[in-house]
Amino acid sequence: MQSKVKEALHTIWQAETREKAYQAFDHCIERFGPKYAKAMACLDATHSPG
């Protein structure tokens, strides 16, 4: 796994609030979706906000 993607995922699970985690998740999908389309689609499919 690329270190930048790994760092982005850490930002999600280490977020102080659920809202910040959702924001970090959305940013991760937008940032890495073009390069890692299948992996980001898989994450996005399992995402169920609040």
N, C-alpha and C positions, 0 to 999 in steps of 0.2 A: 504494500500500500504506500502510496506517495506520502511523504512527510507532511505536506501542506494539507492534504485531505485528513490525515490523522490528527493534525493540530485542530482543524475545524471541528472534527467530531468530539475532541476533548472539550472544546469551547462549549459545545452543546450540553454535554453531560455535567460540566462543571459550572454551568450558569447559576447565578444566585436566585433567580426566580424562573418560574415556568414560562412567563412571557418572554424573558430574555433567551431562554432555551429555544422557544419557537422562532424567535427572530434569527438566532444563530443558525437554526435548521434551514429556514428559508434562504438565508444568505448562502449556506453551503450548497443547496440544490441549485441556486442560480449561478454560483461561481463555478462549480465543477460539473454541472449537467452537460455542457457541450463536450467535454473531454471524456467523461465517464458516464455516458448516458444510461447504460444498463444498470450500473450500480446505484446511480441517483434515482432512477425510476423505481428500483426495488425499495430503497429507503422511503421514497415519497409514497409508495403504495401502503406502507405500514404506518405512516404518520397519521395519528388521529388526535387533533388538537382538542383540548379541554372539554 
